[in-house]
Amino acid sequence: MSAVIAAMITAVVGVLGTLFAPLVTHHITRRQRAEEAEQETARCSLEERRAAYTALNRASRQFHTLLKDALHRLRDGVYGAHEREQTEEARLEYRDRDAEAQMIVPEAVLVASRDVNRVLTRADAVVERLDRGRADDGESADGALLDLKAAQPALGVLSAVMRRDLGVVD
């Protein structure tokens, strides 16, 4: 009788194995696909942040450079239409890249970006007032250039925070 029971158990296990094998395979495949989708989402997010960081870094540094140039030219009395156009293009590019980054970056990057933005927008406002001949009392190109120097360390901090977020280590 024990041989008969062993045969029956073997048959039942064989039938159950045959019935459940596709279910187990399906479950494993579904889990693997979910993991792959998760990895792809993380990779896309990283690529999106990297592109936003690169664009923001480029635009903020370009805007900083053109503001510094504008202040030098205003001080020297040679700020013209071409420089105004360049500064305006850099301002718009910077605002666009900053706005894009705000939608996808972590809070630490936003904080560092706000610090840069504060310095750049103050300098930009001074450039506008000086260019229009409506400078505030005591406001000058030389004073604004000194204030704009505060952007250098802030730009460095912003780059470092973005690199850290991307996993770039020195």
Beta strands, then each sheet from edge to edge (+ up, - down):
end
